[in-house]
């Protein structure tokens, strides 16, 4: 507010001063006489002031025109001048406008328009580091991969854009399935920018596919070093790579080296079931049964698994079924109510011909959590207890159509694997397999599993679950069995 008042006062003062000066000049007597080339000019005081102002303006204008003439001559000669800078500013404005429009077109999915705008921006800016990248991405978006690869190769010539070019060509090779070339490009990109997380992941996946476990472990260490991987995840994945390396060494026949590598893998991640199995077998080969038991117990405590039970049985291969039931007691006490514990216990009792104990161990798994393994065990129990063939076949028929139970399933694509592998066989994702039940799928076929009851007889339940049992031959027992029963009665008479 105060500043506004001051400006108003100053303006009024200047107007008043100019007015007093004009009045003074009008009242001033005399003037200026100019004689030039025989001509005489008499100027009043106010006319003299106006003439001086016009003269100063004319001299300034002449100097500006002279400067413009010099600038034009220098511009024609190729030198940088204010005129050239003026045109350069106009070109830059048009170029950056085209560049921004190209980025907007790229973001909105208009590949052809983005390529046209990038070409226009290059014409005005002459900055290929900016425009080539937009051109390459727009070419990929519009399906012109040849153009994209051509632009990426141009980016390789500049040190500032070489990484972008290598990464772009690498992604193209990955899309084409050329993993060998993609691996070499990923290694080059990693050497240019070891901190880049996407390149780290791509290199790790390609090295795992190529079974370059040593290189994969170096890449994994780089991910930990640059903060792209938590320490606990690094420890487990390093164990996965060590286990994979051990399995390859074992395939080459180098038992001692494979044993040491498997033990190292188990030390890094005791809960990794395949590592525990391989390490336990290594200890068994050394005759160190206690170490084998220690490894299996730690892994079983993390997650009960049938492979752990199998290798635990290998510690004493020649023991009797009764002795095996007793020895397994220590292991099965860790998770007594776990599903795998109950299944293993039932299988052990079946092997020892203790079928009532097997039925108690199995409990209601065959009813409330049925899978092929539980139903098969139930069929074996019924057979061992002397149940009719129709009941045994009924359980087996259910087992054929039941889910298979826990398997190695990829967390990313849900692909099922028959055995553990470090990378998914379907999506190539690294360390994504977990032991769990896959998503349920319905089996439907007019001539498939639904026809089994008609082929082998209707499904019957055991004596504990059947609502009624007739003393005569059951309706669902095959005719051949009824005839056999009648022959047995006649022989007895």
DOFIRO-697956 format. One line per 2 residues: number of its first residue (from 0); their letters; for each residue x, y, z of C-alpha. Coordinates in steps of 0.1 Angstrom, whole numbers. Layout:
% DOFIRO-697956
NUM = a = X/Y/Z  ...
END
This chain:
% DOFIRO-697956
0 = xx = 0/0/0  28/24/10
2 = xx = 48/16/-22  17/23/-44
4 = xx = 13/57/-27  51/65/-33
6 = xx = 47/55/-70  17/78/-74
8 = xx = 36/107/-58  67/102/-80
10 = xx = 45/101/-111  27/133/-102
12 = xx = 61/149/-94  75/140/-128
14 = xx = 45/153/-146  47/186/-127
16 = xx = 85/189/-135  78/183/-172
18 = xx = 50/209/-172  72/235/-155
20 = xx = 100/228/-180  77/232/-209
22 = xx = 63/265/-196  99/277/-189
24 = xx = 109/269/-225  78/287/-239
26 = xx = 85/318/-219  123/318/-226
28 = xx = 133/346/-250  158/340/-278
30 = xx = 165/307/-295  191/289/-316
32 = xx = 203/299/-350  219/273/-372
34 = xx = 237/282/-404  246/253/-427
36 = xx = 255/255/-464  242/290/-468
38 = xx = 210/281/-451  199/296/-418
40 = xx = 176/279/-393  162/298/-363
42 = xx = 148/274/-336  129/284/-306
44 = xx = 140/269/-273  113/242/-273
46 = xx = 120/233/-310  157/230/-301
48 = xx = 149/204/-274  127/185/-298
50 = xx = 155/186/-325  180/173/-300
52 = xx = 158/144/-291  152/135/-328
54 = xx = 189/137/-335  198/113/-306
56 = xx = 171/89/-318  184/91/-354
58 = xx = 220/84/-343  208/53/-322
60 = xx = 188/40/-352  218/44/-376
62 = xx = 240/25/-351  214/-4/-349
64 = xx = 211/-6/-386  248/-7/-390
66 = xx = 250/-35/-364  223/-54/-382
68 = xx = 242/-51/-415  273/-65/-398
70 = xx = 253/-93/-383  238/-102/-417
72 = xx = 273/-103/-433  286/-125/-405
74 = xx = 256/-148/-407  262/-152/-444
76 = xx = 298/-159/-436  288/-187/-412
78 = xx = 297/-170/-379  275/-172/-348
80 = xx = 256/-140/-343  226/-127/-325
82 = xx = 206/-134/-357  218/-170/-358
84 = xx = 210/-174/-321  175/-160/-327
86 = xx = 169/-187/-354  184/-213/-331
88 = xx = 160/-204/-304  131/-208/-328
90 = xx = 144/-242/-339  149/-254/-303
92 = xx = 114/-242/-294  99/-262/-324
94 = xx = 121/-292/-316  112/-294/-279
96 = xx = 75/-289/-288  78/-319/-312
98 = xx = 97/-339/-286  70/-333/-260
100 = xx = 43/-342/-284  62/-374/-293
102 = xx = 64/-384/-256  27/-378/-252
104 = xx = 20/-399/-282  43/-427/-269
106 = xx = 25/-426/-235  -9/-428/-252
108 = xx = 1/-458/-274  3/-440/-307
110 = xx = 35/-455/-321  33/-441/-356
112 = xx = 26/-405/-344  54/-408/-319
114 = xx = 79/-418/-346  68/-389/-368
116 = xx = 72/-364/-339  106/-379/-330
118 = xx = 117/-374/-366  106/-338/-366
120 = xx = 123/-332/-332  156/-347/-346
122 = xx = 153/-323/-376  152/-293/-353
124 = xx = 173/-304/-323  199/-327/-338
126 = xx = 201/-346/-305  199/-383/-313
128 = xx = 204/-393/-277  169/-380/-270
130 = xx = 151/-387/-303  165/-421/-311
132 = xx = 152/-436/-278  116/-423/-286
134 = xx = 120/-437/-321  130/-471/-310
136 = xx = 103/-474/-284  77/-461/-309
138 = xx = 89/-486/-335  85/-515/-310
140 = xx = 51/-503/-301  40/-502/-337
142 = xx = 55/-536/-344  84/-524/-365
144 = xx = 111/-543/-348  135/-540/-376
146 = xx = 134/-502/-373  138/-505/-335
148 = xx = 168/-527/-338  184/-503/-363
150 = xx = 179/-474/-339  193/-494/-309
152 = xx = 224/-501/-330  228/-464/-336
154 = xx = 227/-458/-298  256/-482/-294
156 = xx = 279/-457/-310  276/-432/-282
158 = xx = 291/-438/-248  262/-420/-231
160 = xx = 235/-442/-249  254/-475/-252
162 = xx = 236/-491/-222  202/-482/-236
164 = xx = 211/-497/-269  224/-529/-254
166 = xx = 194/-533/-231  170/-527/-260
168 = xx = 186/-554/-282  188/-578/-252
170 = xx = 151/-575/-247  145/-582/-284
172 = xx = 166/-613/-283  148/-625/-252
174 = xx = 115/-620/-270  128/-640/-299
176 = xx = 140/-668/-276  177/-663/-285
178 = xx = 189/-668/-249  225/-674/-259
180 = xx = 229/-640/-275  207/-624/-248
182 = xx = 230/-638/-221  261/-621/-238
184 = xx = 242/-588/-241  230/-591/-205
186 = xx = 266/-595/-193  276/-565/-214
188 = xx = 248/-544/-199  257/-556/-164
190 = xx = 293/-544/-169  281/-510/-180
192 = xx = 255/-506/-152  259/-532/-124
194 = xx = 234/-514/-103  205/-518/-128
196 = xx = 180/-541/-111  162/-552/-143
198 = xx = 195/-562/-159  205/-581/-128
200 = xx = 173/-601/-128  176/-609/-165
202 = xx = 212/-619/-162  205/-641/-132
204 = xx = 176/-659/-150  197/-664/-181
206 = xx = 227/-677/-161  204/-702/-143
208 = xx = 190/-714/-176  225/-719/-189
210 = xx = 235/-737/-156  262/-711/-150
212 = xx = 258/-714/-113  291/-696/-104
214 = xx = 282/-666/-125  247/-666/-111
216 = xx = 261/-665/-76  282/-635/-85
218 = xx = 252/-617/-99  232/-626/-68
220 = xx = 260/-611/-47  259/-579/-68
222 = xx = 221/-576/-61  228/-578/-23
224 = xx = 257/-554/-26  237/-527/-44
226 = xx = 207/-531/-21  183/-548/-46
228 = xx = 179/-579/-25  172/-585/12
230 = xx = 199/-604/30  177/-633/41
232 = xx = 164/-638/5  200/-636/-8
234 = xx = 210/-664/17  182/-687/5
236 = xx = 188/-681/-32  225/-685/-28
238 = xx = 217/-719/-12  195/-727/-42
240 = xx = 224/-720/-66  248/-739/-44
242 = xx = 224/-769/-45  220/-767/-82
244 = xx = 258/-766/-86  261/-796/-64
246 = xx = 236/-816/-84  255/-808/-116
248 = xx = 287/-819/-100  270/-851/-89
250 = xx = 259/-858/-125  295/-855/-136
252 = xx = 304/-883/-112  323/-861/-87
254 = xx = 308/-875/-55  331/-859/-30
256 = xx = 328/-823/-45  290/-827/-48
258 = xx = 288/-838/-12  307/-808/0
260 = xx = 286/-784/-22  254/-800/-9
262 = xx = 265/-796/27  273/-760/20
264 = xx = 239/-754/5  222/-770/35
266 = xx = 243/-749/59  231/-717/42
268 = xx = 194/-727/41  186/-757/64
270 = xx = 149/-755/55  155/-761/18
272 = xx = 142/-797/14  162/-807/-17
274 = xx = 195/-794/-2  187/-813/31
276 = xx = 180/-845/11  213/-843/-9
278 = xx = 233/-833/22  218/-862/42
280 = xx = 227/-887/15  262/-872/15
282 = xx = 265/-879/52  251/-914/48
284 = xx = 277/-921/22  304/-909/46
286 = xx = 289/-931/73  279/-901/95
288 = xx = 244/-912/104  241/-887/133
290 = xx = 248/-857/109  223/-871/85
292 = xx = 197/-873/112  205/-838/123
294 = xx = 200/-824/88  167/-842/83
296 = xx = 154/-832/117  160/-795/110
298 = xx = 144/-796/76  114/-817/89
300 = xx = 110/-791/117  106/-764/90
302 = xx = 84/-784/67  76/-822/67
304 = xx = 82/-837/33  80/-872/19
306 = xx = 115/-869/4  129/-863/39
308 = xx = 111/-894/52  125/-914/23
310 = xx = 161/-904/30  156/-909/67
312 = xx = 147/-945/59  179/-948/39
314 = xx = 199/-943/71  191/-979/81
316 = xx = 181/-997/49  181/-1032/63
318 = xx = 161/-1027/94  128/-1046/100
320 = xx = 94/-1028/96  88/-1029/133
322 = xx = 123/-1013/140  116/-987/114
324 = xx = 83/-977/131  102/-973/163
326 = xx = 131/-953/148  107/-930/129
328 = xx = 90/-921/162  116/-895/170
330 = xx = 111/-878/137  73/-880/137
332 = xx = 70/-864/172  82/-830/158
334 = xx = 49/-823/140  25/-851/152
336 = xx = -6/-835/137  8/-826/104
338 = xx = -7/-842/73  26/-856/61
340 = xx = 33/-870/95  0/-889/96
342 = xx = 5/-903/61  41/-915/68
344 = xx = 30/-931/100  1/-949/82
346 = xx = 25/-962/55  50/-974/82
348 = xx = 22/-994/100  11/-1009/67
350 = xx = 46/-1021/60  46/-1036/95
352 = xx = 12/-1053/89  -4/-1033/117
354 = xx = -35/-1022/98  -57/-1011/127
356 = xx = -28/-988/138  -25/-975/102
358 = xx = -62/-967/102  -59/-948/134
360 = xx = -28/-929/122  -46/-920/89
362 = xx = -77/-908/108  -102/-889/87
364 = xx = -78/-878/60  -94/-901/34
366 = xx = -127/-883/40  -121/-846/49
368 = xx = -88/-841/30  -87/-868/4
370 = xx = -60/-870/-22  -46/-899/-43
372 = xx = -21/-908/-17  -45/-909/13
374 = xx = -71/-929/-7  -44/-954/-19
376 = xx = -33/-959/17  -69/-964/27
378 = xx = -72/-991/0  -41/-1008/13
380 = xx = -56/-1008/48  -88/-1023/36
382 = xx = -69/-1050/17  -48/-1057/47
384 = xx = -79/-1060/70  -95/-1085/45
386 = xx = -121/-1062/30  -138/-1074/-2
388 = xx = -122/-1065/-35  -152/-1042/-44
390 = xx = -143/-1020/-14  -106/-1019/-23
392 = xx = -114/-1011/-59  -138/-984/-48
394 = xx = -110/-967/-28  -87/-970/-58
396 = xx = -113/-956/-82  -116/-926/-59
398 = xx = -78/-923/-58  -77/-921/-96
400 = xx = -100/-891/-98  -87/-874/-66
402 = xx = -62/-846/-65  -26/-857/-64
404 = xx = -19/-837/-32  11/-814/-25
406 = xx = 36/-810/-53  63/-786/-64
408 = xx = 42/-757/-78  55/-724/-92
410 = xx = 42/-695/-72  43/-672/-103
412 = xx = 26/-693/-130  12/-723/-110
414 = xx = 30/-748/-132  34/-782/-116
416 = xx = 68/-799/-115  74/-836/-109
418 = xx = 106/-827/-90  123/-796/-76
420 = xx = 142/-774/-100  159/-741/-93
422 = xx = 140/-723/-121  104/-729/-133
424 = xx = 103/-749/-164  73/-729/-177
426 = xx = 80/-692/-169  118/-695/-162
428 = xx = 113/-677/-129  141/-683/-104
430 = xx = 134/-698/-69  96/-697/-72
432 = xx = 88/-734/-65  71/-743/-32
434 = xx = 57/-776/-19  19/-771/-18
436 = xx = -14/-785/-32  -20/-771/-67
438 = xx = -53/-754/-76  -81/-780/-79
440 = xx = -91/-789/-115  -123/-808/-124
442 = xx = -120/-839/-145  -149/-843/-169
444 = xx = -151/-870/-195  -181/-890/-206
446 = xx = -159/-921/-211  -133/-914/-185
448 = xx = -131/-916/-147  -169/-914/-143
450 = xx = -172/-948/-160  -150/-966/-134
452 = xx = -179/-977/-111  -196/-994/-141
454 = xx = -163/-1012/-151  -151/-1024/-116
456 = xx = -184/-1022/-97  -200/-995/-76
458 = xx = -179/-978/-50  -183/-992/-15
460 = xx = -171/-978/18  -154/-998/45
462 = xx = -172/-1012/75  -166/-981/96
464 = xx = -184/-958/71  -210/-981/54
466 = xx = -245/-974/66  -257/-1010/61
468 = xx = -241/-1044/54  -262/-1073/42
470 = xx = -252/-1108/53  -259/-1121/18
472 = xx = -237/-1112/-11  -237/-1074/-16
474 = xx = -254/-1060/-46  -222/-1043/-58
476 = xx = -199/-1073/-55  -190/-1086/-90
478 = xx = -208/-1118/-102  -174/-1136/-104
480 = xx = -169/-1131/-66  -204/-1144/-58
482 = xx = -198/-1176/-79  -165/-1180/-60
484 = xx = -183/-1177/-27  -209/-1203/-36
486 = xx = -182/-1228/-47  -164/-1223/-14
488 = xx = -197/-1231/5  -203/-1262/-15
490 = xx = -167/-1274/-8  -171/-1268/29
492 = x = -203/-1289/29
END
